[in-house]
Each structure stands twice: as structure tokens, then as C-alpha cells.
Amino acid sequence: MRRIDGIPGTLLGLWSVAAVLVHIWFAGTGYPEPLELAAIHLALFVPPVFLLFPATEHSPKNRPSVLDLVLAVCAFVPNVYIYLNQEQIYERTSFIDPLTPVQYVLGTVMVATVVEATRRSISYTLAGLVVAVIGYMAICHLLPGAWYYRELPFAHITEINFLSVGSGLYGSLTVMSATIVASFLIFGSLMQASGMSRLFGNFGALTGGRFTGGPAKVAVISSALFGTMSGSSVANVVVTGSMSIPLMKRLGFRPVFAAGIEAAASVGGPLVPPVMGAAAFIMSEMIAVPYSAIIVAAAMGAALYYVNILAAVHYESKKLGIGAIPRHMLPSLSDLVRDAHLVLPLALLVTMMMMRFSPYLAAFWGTIATVVVAALRSHTRMGPRAIFIALRDGGFLISMIAVAVTSAGIITAALTATGLLLAFTGMIKAAAGGSLLLLALLIAGTCLFLGVGIPTTPAYIITAAIGAPLIAEHGVPLIAIHLFIFYFAVLADASPPVAPVADAAATIAGAPPMTTGWYACRFALGGFVTGMAYIYEPGLILEGSLFGIVSTAIALSTGLVLISAGLVGYTWGPLPAWLRLAYVTAGCLCSLAYVVPVWQRGLIGLALVGATILMSRIATARGTAPELKPALVNHAEGELR
């Protein structure tokens, strides 16, 4: 992203803040009808992408080029046309009324600018997918078998993408981006600017820093808490990683190890309620359930993900001999109390959503409350400049999300219009052969494959469109199906070879990106088990009896602890290969052996984890366990342990 200074930077910042203020006004007073709203949203947020992101590595780094300005105008004009002619678009009959030359030109220009904006700001892969599906629509009548569809003239392709009400560029996905997604991103930007990340960092240090592997546990807890207001993995790793990674390096962890821990912890941010990222808001609209229900259903899965990360960090720290952070380096309770008032806007947000207020209205009042509550203390008070920067940066982030969501809208519109969506569904169903387990594995693999090259939100949207109806045929609750897909779309961000979160963490740590990606994947590996559990365990979405819910929590959490211990290869001491395999196998059985009642698996897991803890205490009492040293730099060796 460019850093544009001077008058051009100020003008761009004013544009972004004005766009954000328009959306705040809509959230508080009511939104216009969908087509008008989508046109306003894209007109305000797509053009800045061309000014913020250079076309190539040789483009100017501190100012937009003439081409950038031309493309920004090209991205603006078609939306103005839609806004001014919305009545005509609503009244026309699709695929019957002929397109005007102006509609041909503007439709082509808008699709082209969205593809280019996607290439610049998101990824070549997602832009390539958009081009591929449009190309498919042009030649589908020439292809054999399941790939065949009737000939689509250029006019029909333009209508599907540009003039169809409810799909394509101005479809429901773009409307979701303009309402719920934008509202929560604005709320998160102001929360971050108020000093909430400092509060989370101090809380993480007080709760995790006093135990084995203190620096790493601080990173995990801080990242989990930051996820409650961010919903962005990359933002999570940049904010929390800029503090936790240097601390971990300074206090005993190798750079690649510290970056891998932070990347794995940050990836889980979008899983943590109440702000779970754009895909979760879209999920609410796709399955027509209140967002508050998604928050409740996702809570245990998020907690289990971080149980897995904490267990992996604990055993890795024991293996490395790294203990707690020295007490004099920990924040005091008064440091925590000084920022405690910042929790109030988040509490207001959750309370309003639990009371069934609309998510964007809850985000609106949460945003107002953030500014008011932060002003209660001098050290958190935000002046006009700080608010301006927070709103500006929030607008820049909305621009990227809007482009990604709009690209996903083009892809799903093309897949639906050509029947290719049904073809893919049929292929997966045939390959699964009636097996729910194989079907779930195929859909999870599809989601991970897509997520390697494209962001979480479009990966979730595309996979849900293909796979969710198939799993629903097996009687799995719809909310569990979509959380299952969402879980794997999120974890794809930590899966090599393309792992943007790991790349960001590696940059901060000065570590190799690919190696960091493998470390992050290793730490998050147990989380894939939780993702699969959504298909089989109703207790995971807090459905069923209290006994069943508690049993599910025990079975899965103990299973994840056993898997982590086996993968690390250390508990009360180094584990031989056969015992490592036994731990991983036992953990998988506790978590995934669905033919055994969940309460029985929970008891077995408790017994095995209890035995592990007992053996560790016996080894410590006998002096056979390696001594844990404070998390400090080993100056004698001249390097970090």
C-alpha cells in the first residue's frame, strides 16, 4: 500500500473519511434501497484502491500515476450511472430488453476495474478466478459434458454481472459489505485507536506471562482478545505481533518460532466473537439467522482453537526450557484498571446484539460509545487527528474488503447463471459416494485449496455455495455447516505455500516466510480437528442438553491437548516415537471417534490428560524433568534459545 503524503494524501484521506461517515450515517438512520446502496458503496470505496495500490513494482511508490487516476474515474462513473438510473434498471426485463451502448461500455468498464482492483489489493489468484468464470461464460456452449451450457451472448454476460438486481456487482454480497461489514470495520478501527490493544496486551501478560512459556502465551491470549474487535487475521498479526514477536525473541524464542506462534494465534482472530470478520456477517445473511445466534454457536469452537494453540505453546516451551516472564517485566493490575473502561463499548455491542438489535445498529452505537468512553480518561482520549486517522484507515480497509466481496459476487453469479455450481456440486457428491465423512473432507479440502490463493471471505462464499447444500442433505444443522466451512476458510490463511498472515509475522520477526508458514500450520494443526467436529457434534454449537455440551467441550479440549503433546513430542520429558504416535491417535479418537458416546470420550480424555499431568509432577518432584529457566536471553551462548 502506498504512503501518499502532502495535498494528494490529505485529499485521499478526506475522501476515505467522508465515505466512512456516509456509512456511519446510514447505519444510524437507515439504509437506502439495495441497488442504490450498492452503487454508493462501490463508488466511494473502489476508486481509492487504484490510488493506494501501485499497478506494478515499478510504479510510483508515493503518488498515484496518471493511469491510476484514470482507472479511479473509470471505477466511479458506472456507479453514478446505476445510482441515477436505478428505477429504469428495476423496471427492465432481464435478457429481453436490449442493452444500450452506454450500458455495454459501462458494464465492461466496471467489471474490468474490479478485476484490476482485486489484482492490486487482494491477489492475482482471485482476479484470475473472476477472469476465468467470465471466460467460461463466453465459451461454455463449446465445452463437453457437465461443462456445457447454452450460448451466452455478450449482452447476457453484461447483464449477469452489471444489471442483474440481487446478484453480480450490485448483488446481496455487495449490500452486506456496505451494511454489516463496513459498520463493524469502522467500530474495530476506532476501538484499536482508543488503546484497546494495549488493554488486551496487558491482560494477556497478567494471565499468561506468569506460566511456562510466558512470552508465547501472552501472544496467544492477546491475539485472541484482539480478535474480539478486529476480525482480521492480518490486522491481528500486525498489531499484536509488533509487540509480542520482539518480546518472544528477546525472552528466549527463535525468530521463526516466535513468528509461527503469532501467526497461528492471529489466524484464529476471525473465529472469536463478537466481531468475526466479513465472512461471518455474510453467513448471517446467507442462512437467514440473527448474527447473535452465530456468535453463540461460534463461541466454543473459538475457545477450543486457542486451547489447542496454548497446549502446543506449553509443551514447546517445556521442550525449550523457557519458563515464565520475570515478575518485574509484567504489567501491574493498576495498568489493567487504567484501561478497563474501554471494555464498555464492546459490552454494549454484545448486549445490543443479544437483544436482537440489528448488527449494524449495534455497531453504530458501539462506534459512538467508543469515542465517548475513550474521552473519559486523558490517556485514552482521541483528539480530532486520532479520530480522523482511525476513520481513514478504516475506510482503506473497507475498500479492500469491498473489492474482495464484489469479486466473489461476480464468481457466484457466473456459477449460478451457467449451472456450473450444480455441476461442481454433482461432482463432489459423486466422489463422496454417500459418505458424510468423505464429503466433509472433500469440501474442507476445496475450501483450503481456494483459501491458499484468495482471502477468507470469497473462499467461504464460494465453498458454501458449492458444498453447504450437500452436507445439509445429511441432516446437519445449517449453522454448523457454515461454521465448518468458515473455520477452514480461516485456517487457510495459515496454510503454506501462500499464507499472508505468516508472511506478515515473518516480516516482523525477520524470519523466512515459508518456514514460518509451516510452523504456523503445525501450531494450528489441532484446529483442523475442531473444524471437522462441527459436522458431528451438536454440542459444539451449544445445541442439546447441558450434559452433552459439557461432554463435548471436555472430549474436544482433552483431545486437542493430547494431539498437541504428541506433535511436540514432549510432556514430562522427551517422548519416544511410539508414544508420540499414541498421544496423537488418542487425541484424534477423543475428538473424532463419533461412534463412541461423547461423554465416554470425555472421560477417557480426562483420564489421559490427568495421567500426563501426574507424570509431569512426579518427574519434577524427582528432579528428572529439565529445569525451566526464566524467559530471558541466554547471553552466555550469545544467541536466543
C-alpha positions in Angstrom: 0.0 0.0 0.0 1.3 3.4 -0.9 2.0 6.1 1.7 0.8 9.3 -0.1 1.9 12.5 1.6 1.1 16.1 1.0 -2.1 17.5 -0.5 -2.9 14.3 -2.5 -2.6 12.2 0.7 -4.8 14.7 2.5 -7.4 14.7 -0.2 -7.4 10.9 -0.3 -7.8 10.8 3.5 -10.7 13.2 3.3 -12.4 11.1 0.7 -12.0 7.9 2.8 -13.3 9.7 6.0 -16.3 11.1 4.1 -17.1 7.6 2.7 -16.9 6.2 6.2 -19.1 9.0 7.6 -21.7 8.3 5.0 -21.9 4.7 6.0 -22.0 5.6 9.7 -24.9 7.9 8.9 -26.7 5.1 7.1 -26.1 2.6 10.0 -27.7 5.0 12.5 -30.6 6.4 10.4 -31.4 3.7 7.9 -30.1 2.4 4.6 -31.4 3.3 1.1 -32.8 0.5 -1.1 -30.2 -2.2 -2.0 -29.3 -1.2 -5.6 -28.8 2.5 -4.6 -26.8 1.5 -1.5 -24.5 -0.9 -3.5 -23.8 1.8 -6.1 -22.9 4.3 -3.4 -20.7 1.8 -1.7 -18.7 0.9 -4.7 -18.5 4.5 -6.0 -16.9 5.5 -2.7 -14.6 2.6 -1.9 -13.4 1.1 -5.2 -11.7 4.2 -6.7 -9.3 4.6 -3.8 -7.9 1.2 -4.4 -6.2 2.5 -7.6 -4.6 5.3 -5.7 -3.5 3.2 -2.7 -2.0 0.2 -4.5 0.5 0.6 -7.3 0.0 -1.3 -10.6 3.5 -2.9 -10.6 6.6 -2.8 -8.5 8.0 -0.1 -10.9 5.0 2.2 -10.4 5.5 5.4 -8.2 5.5 4.5 -4.5 4.5 7.8 -3.0 2.0 9.2 -5.5 -0.6 7.8 -8.0 0.2 7.8 -11.7 -2.0 9.2 -14.4 -3.2 5.7 -15.2 -4.2 5.2 -11.6 -6.3 8.4 -11.7 -7.9 7.3 -15.0 -8.8 3.9 -13.5 -10.2 5.6 -10.4 -12.5 7.7 -12.6 -13.5 4.6 -14.6 -14.4 2.8 -11.3 -16.5 5.8 -10.2 -18.6 6.6 -13.3 -20.5 3.3 -13.8 -21.7 3.5 -10.2 -23.0 7.0 -10.8 -24.9 5.7 -13.8 -26.5 2.9 -11.6 -27.4 5.4 -8.9 -29.1 7.8 -11.4 -30.9 5.1 -13.4 -32.0 2.7 -10.7 -35.7 3.0 -11.5 -35.0 2.1 -15.1 -32.9 -0.9 -14.1 -35.6 -2.2 -11.7 -38.3 -1.9 -14.4 -36.4 -3.5 -17.3 -36.9 -7.2 -18.1 -33.7 -9.1 -17.9 -32.5 -10.9 -21.0 -35.4 -9.4 -23.0 -34.9 -5.6 -23.0 -31.9 -4.8 -25.2 -28.9 -3.1 -23.7 -27.9 0.4 -24.7 -24.4 1.2 -26.0 -23.8 3.1 -22.7 -24.7 0.0 -20.7 -22.4 -2.2 -22.7 -19.5 0.2 -22.2 -20.1 0.9 -18.5 -20.7 -2.8 -17.7 -17.4 -3.8 -19.3 -15.5 -1.0 -17.7 -16.8 -1.7 -14.2 -16.0 -5.4 -14.4 -12.5 -4.7 -15.7 -11.8 -2.1 -13.0 -13.0 -4.5 -10.2 -10.7 -7.2 -11.6 -7.8 -4.8 -11.7 -8.5 -3.5 -8.2 -8.7 -7.1 -7.0 -5.3 -7.9 -8.6 -3.7 -5.0 -7.0 -5.1 -5.1 -3.5 -6.1 -8.8 -2.9 -4.4 -11.4 -5.0 -3.7 -12.4 -8.6 -5.5 -15.7 -7.8 -8.8 -14.1 -7.0 -8.6 -11.8 -10.0 -7.7 -14.8 -12.2 -10.8 -16.6 -10.9 -13.0 -13.7 -11.9 -11.5 -13.7 -15.4 -11.8 -17.4 -15.6 -15.5 -17.5 -14.9 -16.2 -14.7 -17.3 -14.2 -16.5 -19.9 -16.2 -19.7 -19.2 -19.5 -17.9 -19.8 -18.1 -16.8 -23.2 -17.2 -20.4 -24.3 -19.5 -22.6 -22.2 -21.5 -23.6 -25.3 -18.4 -25.1 -26.8 -17.5 -27.4 -23.9 -18.5 -31.0 -23.4 -20.3 -32.9 -20.7 -21.0 -31.2 -17.4 -19.2 -28.1 -18.5 -21.7 -27.4 -21.3 -24.2 -24.6 -21.1 -26.2 -22.8 -23.7 -24.5 -20.0 -25.6 -24.5 -16.7 -23.7 -24.1 -13.6 -25.9 -22.1 -10.7 -24.6 -25.3 -8.8 -23.7 -26.3 -11.6 -21.3 -22.9 -11.7 -19.7 -23.0 -8.0 -19.2 -26.5 -8.3 -17.7 -25.5 -11.0 -15.3 -22.5 -9.0 -14.0 -23.7 -5.4 -14.2 -27.5 -5.1 -14.5 -28.9 -8.1 -12.5 -30.7 -7.0 -9.4 -29.7 -9.2 -6.4 -26.5 -10.7 -8.0 -23.3 -9.8 -9.6 -21.6 -6.4 -8.9 -24.6 -5.0 -7.1 -25.9 -8.1 -5.5 -26.6 -9.2 -2.0 -22.9 -9.7 -1.2 -22.1 -6.0 -2.0 -25.0 -4.9 0.1 -23.7 -7.0 3.0 -20.3 -5.3 2.6 -22.0 -1.9 2.7 -24.0 -2.6 5.8 -22.8 -5.1 8.4 -19.2 -5.4 7.3 -18.5 -1.7 6.9 -20.1 -0.9 10.3 -18.0 -3.4 12.2 -14.8 -2.5 10.4 -15.3 1.1 11.4 -16.1 0.1 15.0 -12.9 -2.0 15.1 -10.7 0.8 13.7 -11.9 3.2 16.4 -11.6 0.6 19.2 -8.0 -0.1 18.1 -7.2 3.7 18.1 -8.6 4.1 21.6 -5.9 1.8 23.1 -7.9 -1.4 23.3 -4.9 -3.4 22.0 -2.9 -2.1 25.0 -5.5 -3.4 27.4 -5.6 -6.8 25.7 -1.8 -7.0 25.7 -1.6 -6.2 29.5 -4.4 -8.7 30.2 -2.5 -11.3 28.2 0.7 -10.6 30.1 -1.0 -10.8 33.5 -2.9 -14.0 32.8 -0.4 -15.9 30.6 3.0 -14.4 31.3 3.3 -16.0 34.8 3.4 -19.5 33.4 5.6 -21.8 31.4 6.3 -20.2 28.0 5.1 -16.9 29.3 6.0 -14.7 26.3 4.3 -17.1 23.8 1.2 -17.4 25.9 0.9 -13.6 26.1 1.0 -13.5 22.3 -1.8 -16.2 22.1 -4.1 -14.6 24.7 -3.6 -11.1 23.3 -4.3 -12.2 19.7 -7.5 -14.0 20.9 -8.7 -10.9 22.6 -7.7 -8.6 19.7 -9.8 -10.8 17.5 -13.0 -9.8 19.5 -12.8 -6.4 17.9 -10.9 -6.9 14.7 -12.0 -9.9 12.8 -8.9 -9.6 10.5 -6.0 -12.0 10.7 -3.5 -9.7 9.1 -4.5 -6.7 11.2 -4.2 -9.0 14.3 -0.7 -10.1 13.5 0.4 -6.6 12.6 -0.9 -5.0 15.9 -0.2 -7.8 18.4 2.8 -9.2 16.6 4.6 -5.9 16.6 4.6 -6.2 20.4 4.7 -9.9 21.1 7.2 -11.1 18.5 10.1 -8.8 19.6 9.2 -9.8 23.2 9.3 -13.5 22.4 12.7 -13.1 20.6 14.1 -11.0 23.4 13.0 -13.6 26.0 14.1 -16.8 24.5 12.3 -17.9 21.4 13.9 -18.2 17.9 12.6 -15.7 15.3 10.9 -18.3 13.1 9.3 -19.9 16.2 8.0 -16.6 17.5 6.6 -15.7 14.1 4.9 -19.1 13.8 3.2 -18.8 17.2 2.0 -15.3 16.5 0.7 -16.2 13.0 -1.2 -19.3 14.3 -2.7 -17.2 17.2 -3.7 -14.3 14.9 -5.3 -16.6 12.3 -7.8 -17.5 14.9 -8.9 -13.9 15.4 -11.8 -14.1 12.9 -13.1 -17.1 14.8 -13.6 -15.1 18.0 -17.0 -13.4 18.7 -18.4 -10.8 18.6 -16.5 -9.4 15.6 -15.7 -12.4 13.4 -14.8 -10.8 10.1 -16.7 -10.2 6.9 -17.5 -13.8 6.2 -19.4 -14.3 9.4 -21.6 -11.3 8.7 -22.3 -12.7 5.2 -23.0 -16.1 6.8 -25.8 -14.5 8.8 -27.5 -13.2 5.7 -26.9 -16.4 3.7 -28.6 -18.7 6.2 -31.1 -16.1 7.4 -30.2 -16.4 11.2 -29.6 -13.5 13.6 -25.9 -12.6 13.9 -26.3 -13.1 17.7 -27.1 -16.8 17.0 -23.8 -17.1 15.1 -21.9 -15.5 18.0 -23.3 -18.1 20.4 -22.7 -21.0 18.1 -19.1 -20.0 17.3 -18.0 -19.4 20.9 -16.9 -22.9 21.9 -15.1 -23.5 18.6 -13.1 -20.3 19.1 -12.2 -21.3 22.6 -11.1 -24.8 21.5 -8.9 -23.3 18.8 -7.0 -21.3 21.4 -6.9 -24.3 23.8 -5.0 -26.1 21.0 -2.6 -23.2 20.5 -2.0 -22.8 24.2 -1.3 -26.5 24.7 1.1 -26.5 21.8 2.9 -23.5 23.2 3.1 -25.0 26.7 4.7 -28.2 25.6 7.1 -26.5 23.1 8.1 -24.1 25.9 8.8 -27.0 28.2 10.8 -28.7 25.5 12.9 -25.5 25.0 13.2 -24.9 28.8 11.6 -21.5 28.7 9.6 -20.6 31.8 7.6 -17.5 32.9 8.3 -13.9 32.3 10.1 -12.4 35.3 7.6 -10.6 37.6 9.4 -7.2 37.2 8.6 -7.3 33.5 4.9 -7.9 33.9 2.4 -5.1 33.9 0.6 -4.3 37.2 -3.0 -4.7 38.0 -3.3 -0.9 38.0 -2.1 -0.8 34.4 -5.1 -3.0 33.5 -7.5 -1.0 35.5 -6.4 2.3 33.8 -7.8 0.9 30.5 -10.7 -1.2 31.8 -13.3 1.4 30.8 -12.5 0.6 27.1 -14.4 -2.7 27.5 -17.7 -0.8 27.8 -18.3 -0.2 24.0 -17.6 -3.9 23.3 -20.0 -4.9 26.1 -22.6 -2.5 24.6 -22.2 -4.1 21.2 -22.7 -7.6 22.5 -25.6 -6.6 24.7 -27.5 -5.0 21.8 -26.9 -8.0 19.5 -28.1 -10.3 22.2 -31.2 -8.1 22.5 -31.8 -8.7 18.7 -31.0 -5.2 17.6 -29.6 -5.2 14.0 -25.8 -5.8 13.9 -25.2 -2.5 12.1 -27.3 -0.5 14.6 -25.3 -2.2 17.4 -22.1 -1.3 15.6 -23.3 2.3 15.2 -23.9 2.8 18.9 -20.7 0.9 19.7 -18.8 3.3 17.5 -20.3 6.3 19.2 -19.7 4.8 22.6 -16.0 4.1 21.7 -15.4 7.8 21.2 -17.3 8.9 24.3 -15.9 6.2 26.6 -12.3 6.8 25.4 -12.8 10.5 26.3 -13.4 9.6 29.9 -9.6 9.2 30.6 -6.9 11.6 29.3 -4.5 8.8 28.2 -7.2 7.1 26.0 -8.9 10.3 24.8 -8.8 10.6 21.0 -8.4 14.0 19.5 -9.7 15.0 16.1 -6.5 13.9 14.4 -6.6 10.4 16.0 -10.3 10.0 15.1 -9.5 11.2 11.5 -6.7 8.7 11.1 -8.8 5.8 12.6 -11.7 6.6 10.2 -9.3 7.0 7.3 -7.6 3.7 7.9 -11.0 2.0 8.4 -12.0 3.3 5.0 -8.9 2.0 3.4 -9.6 -1.5 4.9 -13.3 -1.3 3.7 -12.0 -0.6 0.2 -10.1 -3.9 0.2 -13.0 -5.9 1.6 -15.5 -4.3 -0.8 -13.3 -5.3 -3.8 -12.9 -8.9 -2.5 -16.6 -9.3 -1.8 -17.6 -7.8 -5.1 -15.3 -10.2 -6.9 -16.9 -13.1 -5.0 -20.3 -11.8 -6.2 -19.2 -11.9 -9.8 -17.9 -15.5 -9.4 -21.1 -16.8 -7.6 -23.3 -15.0 -10.1 -21.5 -16.7 -13.0 -21.5 -20.1 -11.4 -25.2 -19.9 -10.7 -26.3 -18.5 -14.1 -24.4 -21.1 -16.0 -25.4 -24.1 -13.8 -21.7 -24.8 -13.1 -22.5 -24.5 -9.4 -24.8 -27.6 -9.8 -22.1 -29.3 -11.8 -19.5 -28.9 -9.1 -22.0 -30.0 -6.5 -22.7 -33.1 -8.5 -19.0 -34.0 -8.9 -18.3 -33.7 -5.2 -21.5 -35.7 -4.3 -20.5 -38.4 -6.7 -16.9 -38.5 -5.4 -18.2 -38.8 -1.8 -20.4 -41.7 -2.6 -22.9 -41.1 0.2 -20.2 -40.9 2.9 -20.6 -37.8 5.1 -17.0 -38.1 6.3 -15.6 -38.2 2.8 -17.9 -35.4 1.7 -16.8 -33.2 4.6 -13.1 -33.9 3.8 -13.7 -33.0 0.1 -15.4 -29.8 1.0 -12.8 -28.9 3.6 -10.0 -29.6 1.0 -11.8 -27.4 -1.5 -12.0 -24.6 1.0 -8.3 -24.9 1.9 -7.4 -25.1 -1.8 -9.3 -21.9 -2.5 -8.0 -20.2 0.6 -4.4 -20.7 -0.4 -4.9 -18.1 -3.1 -7.8 -16.0 -2.1 -8.9 -14.3 1.1 -11.2 -15.9 3.7 -14.4 -14.2 2.7 -14.5 -15.2 -1.0 -13.2 -18.7 -0.2 -16.0 -19.1 2.3 -18.7 -17.7 -0.1 -17.7 -20.0 -3.0 -17.2 -23.1 -0.9 -20.5 -22.5 0.9 -22.4 -22.1 -2.4 -20.9 -25.4 -3.6 -20.8 -27.6 -0.5 -23.3 -26.4 2.1 -26.4 -27.9 0.3 -24.7 -31.3 0.0 -23.9 -31.6 3.7 -27.4 -30.3 4.6 -28.8 -33.4 2.8 -27.3 -35.5 5.7 -29.3 -33.6 8.3 -26.5 -31.5 9.7 -27.7 -28.1 11.1 -27.2 -25.3 8.6 -25.4 -23.1 11.1 -23.0 -25.9 11.9 -22.3 -26.5 8.2 -21.4 -22.9 7.5 -19.3 -22.6 10.7 -17.4 -25.7 9.5 -16.7 -24.1 6.1 -15.9 -20.8 7.7 -13.4 -22.5 10.1 -11.4 -24.0 7.2 -11.6 -20.8 5.2 -10.0 -19.0 8.2 -7.3 -21.7 8.7 -6.3 -21.5 5.1 -4.6 -18.2 5.9 -2.0 -20.2 7.9 -1.6 -22.9 5.3 1.5 -22.8 3.1 2.6 -22.1 0.4 0.6 -18.8 0.4 0.0 -17.7 3.9 -0.4 -13.9 4.2 -0.6 -14.0 8.0 2.6 -16.0 8.2 4.3 -13.6 5.7 3.3 -10.6 7.9 4.6 -12.3 11.0 7.8 -13.4 9.3 8.4 -9.8 8.2 8.2 -8.5 11.8 10.4 -11.3 13.1 13.0 -11.3 10.3 12.3 -15.0 9.7 11.9 -17.0 6.4 8.2 -16.7 5.3 7.9 -20.3 4.1 9.4 -21.8 7.2 7.2 -19.5 9.3 4.1 -20.8 7.4 5.0 -24.4 8.2 5.5 -23.5 11.9 2.1 -21.7 11.9 0.4 -24.6 10.2 1.9 -27.0 12.8 0.7 -25.0 15.7 -2.8 -24.7 14.2 -3.0 -28.3 13.1 -5.2 -29.4 16.0 -7.6 -26.7 15.0 -8.5 -28.7 11.9 -9.9 -31.3 14.2 -12.3 -28.8 15.7 -13.4 -27.8 12.2 -14.4 -31.3 11.4 -16.2 -31.6 14.8 -18.8 -29.1 13.6 -20.3 -31.7 11.3 -20.8 -34.3 14.0 -21.1 -32.6 17.4 -24.2 -30.6 18.0 -22.8 -29.7 21.4 -20.1 -27.7 19.7 -22.7 -25.1 18.5 -24.3 -25.2 22.0 -27.3 -27.3 21.0 -28.7 -30.1 23.1 -28.5 -30.8 26.8 -26.1 -29.1 29.2 -24.6 -32.5 29.9 -24.0 -33.0 26.1 -22.5 -29.6 25.7 -20.1 -30.0 28.6 -19.1 -33.5 27.5 -18.4 -32.2 24.0 -16.2 -29.4 25.5 -14.3 -31.9 27.6 -13.8 -34.5 24.8 -12.6 -32.0 22.3 -10.4 -30.0 24.6 -8.6 -33.0 26.1 -8.3 -34.5 22.6 -6.6 -31.3 21.4 -4.2 -31.3 24.4 -3.2 -34.9 23.6 -2.7 -34.1 19.9 -0.5 -31.1 20.8 1.6 -33.1 23.2 2.1 -35.8 20.6 3.0 -33.4 17.8 5.5 -31.6 20.0 6.9 -34.8 21.4 7.4 -33.6 24.9 5.4 -33.8 28.2 7.3 -34.8 31.4 10.3 -35.3 29.1 11.1 -36.2 25.5 8.6 -38.8 24.2 9.7 -41.7 22.0 8.2 -42.0 18.6 5.8 -44.7 19.6 4.4 -42.7 22.5 4.1 -39.6 20.3 2.0 -41.6 17.9 -0.1 -43.0 20.7 -0.8 -39.4 22.0 -1.9 -38.2 18.6 -4.0 -41.3 18.0 -5.7 -41.0 21.4 -6.3 -37.3 20.9 -7.9 -38.0 17.5 -10.1 -40.7 18.9 -11.3 -38.5 21.8 -12.1 -35.7 19.3 -13.3 -37.6 16.3 -14.5 -41.1 17.2 -18.1 -40.2 16.8 -19.4 -43.8 17.1 -18.4 -43.7 20.8 -20.7 -41.5 23.0 -19.2 -38.1 23.6 -19.3 -38.4 27.4 -17.2 -41.6 27.3 -14.6 -39.9 25.1 -14.6 -37.1 27.5 -13.8 -39.4 30.4 -11.0 -41.1 28.5 -9.6 -37.8 27.6 -9.7 -36.5 31.1 -8.0 -39.7 32.4 -5.2 -39.4 29.8 -4.6 -35.7 30.4 -4.7 -36.3 34.2 -2.2 -39.1 33.9 0.1 -36.8 31.8 -0.1 -34.0 34.4 0.6 -36.5 37.2 3.7 -37.9 35.4 5.0 -34.4 34.9 4.6 -33.6 38.6 6.3 -36.8 39.6 9.2 -36.1 37.2 9.5 -32.6 38.7 9.5 -33.9 42.2 12.2 -36.5 41.4 14.3 -33.9 39.7 14.3 -35.8 36.4 12.4 -33.1 34.5 14.6 -30.4 32.9 14.6 -27.2 34.8 12.6 -24.3 33.4 14.5 -21.1 33.4 13.0 -17.6 33.3 12.3 -16.4 29.8 15.5 -14.4 29.4 18.2 -14.0 26.7 20.9 -16.6 27.1 23.9 -14.2 26.9 26.4 -17.0 27.7 25.5 -18.7 24.5 25.4 -15.4 22.6 22.1 -16.2 21.0 18.4 -16.7 21.7 17.4 -20.1 22.9 
